[in-house]
């Protein structure tokens, strides 16, 4: 072991108590995570050099692993140590975010997928995942035209959040990491080295706004937006529009007056599209509750007719 690596290794093992104090996931083991961290530094001389320039940042990154509850295990592909802005940062992959959502109970199941020009992608109704057919082994599927995240909630509902590639690029172009790369092409960022993964992560970060909230998932998203340059400076973002009670009432009324389950499915697709575009979370929660209540009513009515 080199002297430089020995110095940083000592720093890492010195934060054992801090790691245990903020540990959010009991299955994480300090010694294993410390070993993964050391392997990263040992395998890349530049990363080790950056770690030495700001040794406290390495300690912070290790404790962030514990507080968020993800692993540096390369087999899991949840999180990584990356040099950024002169220090080591903890980076969280889209798979890490999805694992967090599932392990914390925000969703029961979920996945993120890219959509290519040659694919067929269609949104379906309430309680139905989207239709996505493709030829995964084709040598040329065309350009990426969009991305989507589909999850199944604890209540058994499917929620699908699609984004066009133009919407993803608009978010990319406002991120601090991309701005730094445009200004100086030598400052590579994940949007350059891993565009597909970043596209999926962007969609996950947008979709999670509609999922049941958990502290660890919120913390991970906040960390990515504030500490890794993936976020957008507040002054560069216009304020979200206030909640529109007419929007929520409009679609809730349509849901509660749907006469069949098929009608309710059509209302769900149309309403979800408009409400997601408005980013009105109050309207979304109102609409979702109404759809759920109406579905229960319609199913009971059908069961009653069958019994008669």
ZAVEX-288541 format. One record per residue (C-alpha): residue in one letter; x, y negated, z; residue number from 1. Coordinates in nm, 3 decimals. Example, Ala and Ser with C-alpha at 12.3 -4.5 7.8 and 13.67 -1.06 7.14 Angstrom:
REM residues 2
+------+---------+---------+---------+------+
| gugu |    east |   north |      up | kegu |
+------+---------+---------+---------+------+
|    A |   1.230 |   0.450 |   0.780 |    1 |
|    S |   1.367 |   0.106 |   0.714 |    2 |
+------+---------+---------+---------+------+
//
This chain:
REM residues 308
+------+---------+---------+---------+------+
| gugu |    east |   north |      up | kegu |
+------+---------+---------+---------+------+
|    X |   0.000 |   0.000 |   0.000 |    1 |
|    X |   0.138 |  -0.344 |  -0.096 |    2 |
|    X |   0.185 |  -0.614 |   0.165 |    3 |
|    X |  -0.090 |  -0.826 |   0.002 |    4 |
|    X |  -0.338 |  -0.542 |   0.013 |    5 |
|    X |  -0.240 |  -0.463 |   0.373 |    6 |
|    X |  -0.323 |  -0.821 |   0.475 |    7 |
|    X |  -0.671 |  -0.813 |   0.322 |    8 |
|    X |  -0.733 |  -0.459 |   0.449 |    9 |
|    X |  -0.663 |  -0.579 |   0.803 |   10 |
|    X |  -0.915 |  -0.863 |   0.754 |   11 |
|    X |  -1.179 |  -0.620 |   0.632 |   12 |
|    X |  -1.143 |  -0.379 |   0.922 |   13 |
|    X |  -1.141 |  -0.669 |   1.168 |   14 |
|    X |  -1.502 |  -0.750 |   1.075 |   15 |
|    X |  -1.641 |  -0.413 |   1.190 |   16 |
|    X |  -1.834 |  -0.567 |   1.480 |   17 |
|    X |  -1.978 |  -0.843 |   1.260 |   18 |
|    X |  -2.086 |  -0.580 |   1.007 |   19 |
|    X |  -2.264 |  -0.376 |   1.273 |   20 |
|    X |  -2.427 |  -0.687 |   1.423 |   21 |
|    X |  -2.610 |  -0.777 |   1.100 |   22 |
|    X |  -2.663 |  -0.426 |   0.962 |   23 |
|    X |  -3.003 |  -0.410 |   0.789 |   24 |
|    X |  -2.981 |  -0.056 |   0.650 |   25 |
|    X |  -2.893 |   0.212 |   0.908 |   26 |
|    X |  -2.765 |   0.453 |   0.642 |   27 |
|    X |  -2.479 |   0.218 |   0.552 |   28 |
|    X |  -2.150 |   0.317 |   0.709 |   29 |
|    X |  -1.883 |   0.054 |   0.777 |   30 |
|    X |  -1.585 |   0.277 |   0.707 |   31 |
|    X |  -1.725 |   0.390 |   0.371 |   32 |
|    X |  -1.809 |   0.036 |   0.262 |   33 |
|    X |  -1.467 |  -0.089 |   0.376 |   34 |
|    X |  -1.307 |   0.188 |   0.171 |   35 |
|    X |  -1.508 |   0.090 |  -0.139 |   36 |
|    X |  -1.407 |  -0.274 |  -0.091 |   37 |
|    X |  -1.040 |  -0.185 |  -0.061 |   38 |
|    X |  -1.060 |   0.033 |  -0.373 |   39 |
|    X |  -1.192 |  -0.267 |  -0.570 |   40 |
|    X |  -0.905 |  -0.488 |  -0.452 |   41 |
|    X |  -0.645 |  -0.217 |  -0.503 |   42 |
|    X |  -0.758 |  -0.151 |  -0.857 |   43 |
|    X |  -0.740 |  -0.509 |  -0.983 |   44 |
|    X |  -0.441 |  -0.735 |  -0.919 |   45 |
|    X |  -0.630 |  -1.051 |  -1.014 |   46 |
|    X |  -0.916 |  -0.973 |  -0.775 |   47 |
|    X |  -0.662 |  -0.910 |  -0.498 |   48 |
|    X |  -0.492 |  -1.242 |  -0.575 |   49 |
|    X |  -0.823 |  -1.425 |  -0.546 |   50 |
|    X |  -0.900 |  -1.244 |  -0.220 |   51 |
|    X |  -0.573 |  -1.366 |  -0.071 |   52 |
|    X |  -0.653 |  -1.725 |  -0.165 |   53 |
|    X |  -0.970 |  -1.716 |   0.044 |   54 |
|    X |  -0.956 |  -1.433 |   0.295 |   55 |
|    X |  -1.266 |  -1.554 |   0.484 |   56 |
|    X |  -1.471 |  -1.510 |   0.167 |   57 |
|    X |  -1.379 |  -1.140 |   0.166 |   58 |
|    X |  -1.501 |  -1.106 |   0.524 |   59 |
|    X |  -1.821 |  -1.290 |   0.432 |   60 |
|    X |  -1.876 |  -1.060 |   0.133 |   61 |
|    X |  -1.838 |  -0.750 |   0.352 |   62 |
|    X |  -2.086 |  -0.878 |   0.610 |   63 |
|    X |  -2.328 |  -0.973 |   0.331 |   64 |
|    X |  -2.331 |  -0.607 |   0.230 |   65 |
|    X |  -2.457 |  -0.522 |   0.577 |   66 |
|    X |  -2.712 |  -0.803 |   0.608 |   67 |
|    X |  -2.868 |  -0.736 |   0.267 |   68 |
|    X |  -2.839 |  -0.359 |   0.299 |   69 |
|    X |  -2.680 |  -0.253 |  -0.029 |   70 |
|    X |  -2.373 |  -0.041 |  -0.096 |   71 |
|    X |  -2.051 |  -0.100 |  -0.291 |   72 |
|    X |  -2.053 |   0.268 |  -0.383 |   73 |
|    X |  -1.974 |   0.258 |  -0.759 |   74 |
|    X |  -2.196 |   0.561 |  -0.817 |   75 |
|    X |  -2.504 |   0.371 |  -0.698 |   76 |
|    X |  -2.432 |   0.057 |  -0.906 |   77 |
|    X |  -2.611 |  -0.161 |  -0.652 |   78 |
|    X |  -2.351 |  -0.426 |  -0.574 |   79 |
|    X |  -1.998 |  -0.533 |  -0.665 |   80 |
|    X |  -1.714 |  -0.753 |  -0.547 |   81 |
|    X |  -1.634 |  -1.010 |  -0.815 |   82 |
|    X |  -1.393 |  -1.306 |  -0.823 |   83 |
|    X |  -1.584 |  -1.628 |  -0.880 |   84 |
|    X |  -1.491 |  -1.993 |  -0.827 |   85 |
|    X |  -1.169 |  -1.904 |  -0.647 |   86 |
|    X |  -1.316 |  -1.654 |  -0.402 |   87 |
|    X |  -1.457 |  -1.303 |  -0.376 |   88 |
|    X |  -1.835 |  -1.289 |  -0.395 |   89 |
|    X |  -2.084 |  -1.009 |  -0.350 |   90 |
|    X |  -2.275 |  -0.961 |  -0.674 |   91 |
|    X |  -2.603 |  -0.768 |  -0.678 |   92 |
|    X |  -2.714 |  -0.578 |  -0.987 |   93 |
|    X |  -3.072 |  -0.552 |  -1.111 |   94 |
|    X |  -3.060 |  -0.189 |  -0.995 |   95 |
|    X |  -2.967 |  -0.312 |  -0.648 |   96 |
|    X |  -3.267 |  -0.544 |  -0.646 |   97 |
|    X |  -3.499 |  -0.264 |  -0.759 |   98 |
|    X |  -3.356 |  -0.028 |  -0.496 |   99 |
|    X |  -3.417 |  -0.295 |  -0.232 |  100 |
|    X |  -3.774 |  -0.345 |  -0.346 |  101 |
|    X |  -3.843 |   0.027 |  -0.318 |  102 |
|    X |  -3.653 |   0.098 |   0.003 |  103 |
|    X |  -3.814 |  -0.195 |   0.188 |  104 |
|    X |  -4.166 |  -0.099 |   0.079 |  105 |
|    X |  -4.228 |  -0.399 |  -0.146 |  106 |
|    X |  -4.306 |  -0.156 |  -0.428 |  107 |
|    X |  -4.340 |   0.221 |  -0.452 |  108 |
|    X |  -4.165 |   0.256 |  -0.787 |  109 |
|    X |  -4.025 |   0.033 |  -1.059 |  110 |
|    X |  -3.798 |  -0.005 |  -1.359 |  111 |
|    X |  -3.667 |  -0.272 |  -1.596 |  112 |
|    X |  -3.632 |  -0.214 |  -1.970 |  113 |
|    X |  -3.507 |  -0.408 |  -2.271 |  114 |
|    X |  -3.732 |  -0.423 |  -2.578 |  115 |
|    X |  -3.571 |  -0.418 |  -2.924 |  116 |
|    X |  -3.703 |  -0.528 |  -3.262 |  117 |
|    X |  -3.778 |  -0.173 |  -3.374 |  118 |
|    X |  -3.963 |  -0.082 |  -3.053 |  119 |
|    X |  -4.337 |  -0.089 |  -2.997 |  120 |
|    X |  -4.440 |  -0.264 |  -2.675 |  121 |
|    X |  -4.799 |  -0.325 |  -2.564 |  122 |
|    X |  -4.948 |  -0.443 |  -2.236 |  123 |
|    X |  -5.237 |  -0.231 |  -2.108 |  124 |
|    X |  -5.505 |  -0.288 |  -1.847 |  125 |
|    X |  -5.532 |  -0.279 |  -1.470 |  126 |
|    X |  -5.372 |   0.021 |  -1.300 |  127 |
|    X |  -5.194 |   0.111 |  -1.622 |  128 |
|    X |  -4.823 |   0.083 |  -1.710 |  129 |
|    X |  -4.736 |  -0.073 |  -2.046 |  130 |
|    X |  -4.685 |   0.129 |  -2.363 |  131 |
|    X |  -4.323 |   0.122 |  -2.478 |  132 |
|    X |  -4.212 |   0.356 |  -2.752 |  133 |
|    X |  -3.863 |   0.352 |  -2.898 |  134 |
|    X |  -3.594 |   0.561 |  -3.061 |  135 |
|    X |  -3.328 |   0.543 |  -2.790 |  136 |
|    X |  -3.063 |   0.725 |  -2.994 |  137 |
|    X |  -3.109 |   0.519 |  -3.311 |  138 |
|    X |  -2.786 |   0.354 |  -3.425 |  139 |
|    X |  -2.962 |   0.024 |  -3.496 |  140 |
|    X |  -3.270 |  -0.077 |  -3.300 |  141 |
|    X |  -3.228 |  -0.441 |  -3.396 |  142 |
|    X |  -3.184 |  -0.734 |  -3.163 |  143 |
|    X |  -3.326 |  -0.756 |  -2.812 |  144 |
|    X |  -3.657 |  -0.943 |  -2.836 |  145 |
|    X |  -3.772 |  -0.915 |  -2.477 |  146 |
|    X |  -3.756 |  -0.743 |  -2.142 |  147 |
|    X |  -4.008 |  -0.623 |  -1.888 |  148 |
|    X |  -4.029 |  -0.498 |  -1.533 |  149 |
|    X |  -4.306 |  -0.260 |  -1.433 |  150 |
|    X |  -4.370 |  -0.160 |  -1.072 |  151 |
|    X |  -4.625 |   0.041 |  -0.881 |  152 |
|    X |  -4.731 |  -0.121 |  -0.556 |  153 |
|    X |  -4.804 |   0.052 |  -0.229 |  154 |
|    X |  -5.174 |   0.016 |  -0.314 |  155 |
|    X |  -5.125 |   0.214 |  -0.634 |  156 |
|    X |  -5.153 |  -0.082 |  -0.871 |  157 |
|    X |  -4.920 |  -0.129 |  -1.164 |  158 |
|    X |  -4.779 |  -0.477 |  -1.220 |  159 |
|    X |  -4.594 |  -0.557 |  -1.541 |  160 |
|    X |  -4.396 |  -0.875 |  -1.596 |  161 |
|    X |  -4.279 |  -0.927 |  -1.957 |  162 |
|    X |  -4.043 |  -1.200 |  -2.077 |  163 |
|    X |  -3.941 |  -1.292 |  -2.430 |  164 |
|    X |  -3.571 |  -1.324 |  -2.496 |  165 |
|    X |  -3.627 |  -1.696 |  -2.550 |  166 |
|    X |  -3.764 |  -1.730 |  -2.196 |  167 |
|    X |  -3.464 |  -1.541 |  -2.057 |  168 |
|    X |  -3.217 |  -1.755 |  -2.253 |  169 |
|    X |  -3.385 |  -2.073 |  -2.128 |  170 |
|    X |  -3.312 |  -1.962 |  -1.771 |  171 |
|    X |  -2.959 |  -1.853 |  -1.865 |  172 |
|    X |  -2.885 |  -2.192 |  -2.023 |  173 |
|    X |  -2.975 |  -2.374 |  -1.700 |  174 |
|    X |  -2.766 |  -2.152 |  -1.472 |  175 |
|    X |  -2.443 |  -2.291 |  -1.331 |  176 |
|    X |  -2.244 |  -1.984 |  -1.440 |  177 |
|    X |  -2.345 |  -2.025 |  -1.804 |  178 |
|    X |  -2.283 |  -2.401 |  -1.799 |  179 |
|    X |  -1.931 |  -2.338 |  -1.671 |  180 |
|    X |  -1.869 |  -2.089 |  -1.953 |  181 |
|    X |  -1.999 |  -2.328 |  -2.219 |  182 |
|    X |  -1.769 |  -2.598 |  -2.085 |  183 |
|    X |  -1.466 |  -2.370 |  -2.065 |  184 |
|    X |  -1.480 |  -2.044 |  -2.264 |  185 |
|    X |  -1.203 |  -1.894 |  -2.048 |  186 |
|    X |  -1.442 |  -1.886 |  -1.750 |  187 |
|    X |  -1.622 |  -1.566 |  -1.836 |  188 |
|    X |  -1.949 |  -1.498 |  -1.656 |  189 |
|    X |  -2.186 |  -1.198 |  -1.637 |  190 |
|    X |  -2.398 |  -1.347 |  -1.914 |  191 |
|    X |  -2.099 |  -1.291 |  -2.143 |  192 |
|    X |  -1.966 |  -0.962 |  -2.009 |  193 |
|    X |  -2.300 |  -0.791 |  -1.927 |  194 |
|    X |  -2.583 |  -0.967 |  -2.114 |  195 |
|    X |  -2.823 |  -0.671 |  -2.100 |  196 |
|    X |  -2.787 |  -0.630 |  -1.725 |  197 |
|    X |  -2.832 |  -1.004 |  -1.669 |  198 |
|    X |  -3.142 |  -1.006 |  -1.888 |  199 |
|    X |  -3.295 |  -0.732 |  -1.674 |  200 |
|    X |  -3.191 |  -0.904 |  -1.353 |  201 |
|    X |  -3.349 |  -1.230 |  -1.466 |  202 |
|    X |  -3.677 |  -1.052 |  -1.532 |  203 |
|    X |  -3.665 |  -0.877 |  -1.193 |  204 |
|    X |  -3.603 |  -1.210 |  -1.018 |  205 |
|    X |  -3.907 |  -1.359 |  -1.192 |  206 |
|    X |  -4.129 |  -1.053 |  -1.141 |  207 |
|    X |  -4.062 |  -1.019 |  -0.769 |  208 |
|    X |  -4.259 |  -1.339 |  -0.706 |  209 |
|    X |  -4.573 |  -1.133 |  -0.764 |  210 |
|    X |  -4.474 |  -0.842 |  -0.539 |  211 |
|    X |  -4.539 |  -0.801 |  -0.166 |  212 |
|    X |  -4.261 |  -0.989 |   0.013 |  213 |
|    X |  -3.991 |  -0.835 |   0.233 |  214 |
|    X |  -3.717 |  -1.020 |   0.420 |  215 |
|    X |  -3.426 |  -0.828 |   0.269 |  216 |
|    X |  -3.544 |  -0.871 |  -0.088 |  217 |
|    X |  -3.603 |  -1.242 |  -0.028 |  218 |
|    X |  -3.255 |  -1.271 |   0.122 |  219 |
|    X |  -3.095 |  -1.096 |  -0.177 |  220 |
|    X |  -3.271 |  -1.322 |  -0.429 |  221 |
|    X |  -3.182 |  -1.633 |  -0.230 |  222 |
|    X |  -2.821 |  -1.520 |  -0.207 |  223 |
|    X |  -2.796 |  -1.467 |  -0.583 |  224 |
|    X |  -2.947 |  -1.806 |  -0.657 |  225 |
|    X |  -2.733 |  -2.001 |  -0.412 |  226 |
|    X |  -2.401 |  -1.818 |  -0.383 |  227 |
|    X |  -2.330 |  -1.665 |  -0.724 |  228 |
|    X |  -2.415 |  -1.953 |  -0.963 |  229 |
|    X |  -2.705 |  -1.757 |  -1.110 |  230 |
|    X |  -2.950 |  -2.016 |  -0.981 |  231 |
|    X |  -3.047 |  -2.354 |  -1.117 |  232 |
|    X |  -2.965 |  -2.674 |  -0.939 |  233 |
|    X |  -3.275 |  -2.815 |  -0.773 |  234 |
|    X |  -3.239 |  -3.153 |  -0.940 |  235 |
|    X |  -3.244 |  -2.980 |  -1.278 |  236 |
|    X |  -3.576 |  -2.809 |  -1.216 |  237 |
|    X |  -3.908 |  -2.982 |  -1.230 |  238 |
|    X |  -4.133 |  -2.905 |  -0.936 |  239 |
|    X |  -4.374 |  -2.619 |  -0.976 |  240 |
|    X |  -4.729 |  -2.738 |  -1.039 |  241 |
|    X |  -4.962 |  -2.738 |  -0.738 |  242 |
|    X |  -5.212 |  -2.459 |  -0.704 |  243 |
|    X |  -5.518 |  -2.502 |  -0.923 |  244 |
|    X |  -5.830 |  -2.377 |  -0.740 |  245 |
|    X |  -6.026 |  -2.378 |  -1.065 |  246 |
|    X |  -5.784 |  -2.129 |  -1.217 |  247 |
|    X |  -5.817 |  -1.883 |  -0.931 |  248 |
|    X |  -6.195 |  -1.925 |  -0.913 |  249 |
|    X |  -6.230 |  -1.883 |  -1.290 |  250 |
|    X |  -6.058 |  -1.546 |  -1.308 |  251 |
|    X |  -6.190 |  -1.418 |  -0.975 |  252 |
|    X |  -6.542 |  -1.488 |  -1.099 |  253 |
|    X |  -6.475 |  -1.304 |  -1.424 |  254 |
|    X |  -6.338 |  -1.009 |  -1.226 |  255 |
|    X |  -6.633 |  -0.990 |  -0.986 |  256 |
|    X |  -6.886 |  -1.001 |  -1.272 |  257 |
|    X |  -6.716 |  -0.732 |  -1.483 |  258 |
|    X |  -6.980 |  -0.466 |  -1.551 |  259 |
|    X |  -6.749 |  -0.172 |  -1.622 |  260 |
|    X |  -6.398 |  -0.056 |  -1.538 |  261 |
|    X |  -6.299 |  -0.118 |  -1.901 |  262 |
|    X |  -6.429 |  -0.475 |  -1.880 |  263 |
|    X |  -6.231 |  -0.522 |  -1.560 |  264 |
|    X |  -5.916 |  -0.399 |  -1.735 |  265 |
|    X |  -5.964 |  -0.655 |  -2.010 |  266 |
|    X |  -6.017 |  -0.932 |  -1.753 |  267 |
|    X |  -5.702 |  -0.825 |  -1.567 |  268 |
|    X |  -5.483 |  -0.841 |  -1.877 |  269 |
|    X |  -5.614 |  -1.180 |  -1.985 |  270 |
|    X |  -5.616 |  -1.333 |  -1.638 |  271 |
|    X |  -5.274 |  -1.206 |  -1.542 |  272 |
|    X |  -5.124 |  -1.353 |  -1.859 |  273 |
|    X |  -5.264 |  -1.701 |  -1.792 |  274 |
|    X |  -5.189 |  -1.703 |  -1.420 |  275 |
|    X |  -4.831 |  -1.578 |  -1.461 |  276 |
|    X |  -4.770 |  -1.851 |  -1.720 |  277 |
|    X |  -4.887 |  -2.111 |  -1.467 |  278 |
|    X |  -4.677 |  -1.961 |  -1.184 |  279 |
|    X |  -4.972 |  -2.024 |  -0.950 |  280 |
|    X |  -4.918 |  -1.774 |  -0.669 |  281 |
|    X |  -5.235 |  -1.874 |  -0.482 |  282 |
|    X |  -5.446 |  -1.808 |  -0.791 |  283 |
|    X |  -5.264 |  -1.479 |  -0.846 |  284 |
|    X |  -5.335 |  -1.350 |  -0.495 |  285 |
|    X |  -5.701 |  -1.455 |  -0.523 |  286 |
|    X |  -5.738 |  -1.289 |  -0.862 |  287 |
|    X |  -5.563 |  -0.968 |  -0.755 |  288 |
|    X |  -5.786 |  -0.935 |  -0.449 |  289 |
|    X |  -6.100 |  -0.987 |  -0.658 |  290 |
|    X |  -5.992 |  -0.725 |  -0.914 |  291 |
|    X |  -5.923 |  -0.477 |  -0.639 |  292 |
|    X |  -6.258 |  -0.537 |  -0.469 |  293 |
|    X |  -6.451 |  -0.515 |  -0.795 |  294 |
|    X |  -6.275 |  -0.194 |  -0.891 |  295 |
|    X |  -6.380 |  -0.035 |  -0.563 |  296 |
|    X |  -6.739 |  -0.146 |  -0.622 |  297 |
|    X |  -6.747 |  -0.009 |  -0.976 |  298 |
|    X |  -6.594 |   0.325 |  -0.877 |  299 |
|    X |  -6.845 |   0.367 |  -0.593 |  300 |
|    X |  -7.129 |   0.287 |  -0.832 |  301 |
|    X |  -7.006 |   0.552 |  -1.075 |  302 |
|    X |  -6.976 |   0.807 |  -0.796 |  303 |
|    X |  -7.330 |   0.726 |  -0.686 |  304 |
|    X |  -7.464 |   0.777 |  -1.037 |  305 |
|    X |  -7.283 |   1.107 |  -1.067 |  306 |
|    X |  -7.423 |   1.228 |  -0.733 |  307 |
|    X |  -7.777 |   1.131 |  -0.841 |  308 |
+------+---------+---------+---------+------+
//
